[in-house]
Amino acid sequence: MGTFETILVVLQVIVAVAVVLVVLFQSGKNAGLSGAIAGAAESFMSKGKAKTTDAMLAKATKWVAAAFVILTLLITII
């Protein structure tokens, strides 16, 4: 295993931890009747804050997951 492969593997581990953290920081989607009642009040009161944070985390999830897939493909090819 060369230096380049070692760097890619270390980078992939860092990106994998980042994927886990970004997904864990996202707010859960409440299901069921109690979630619908409580979720409606919560989304009405904190409409601006929740939307920007959740939107930012959703976008970050897409980019970090794409980086993980690309790194996985690179490691597989090499």
Number of C-alpha atoms within 10 A of each C-alpha: 6 6 8 10 13 12 11 16 16 11 14 19 14 12 19 17 11 17 20 13 12 19 14 11 11 15 11 8 8 12 10 7 9 10 13 13 12 11 15 11 12 13 13 10 11 10 11 10 11 15 12 11 14 14 13 13 18 14 13 16 19 13 13 18 18 14 17 20 15 13 18 14 11 13 15 8 7 9
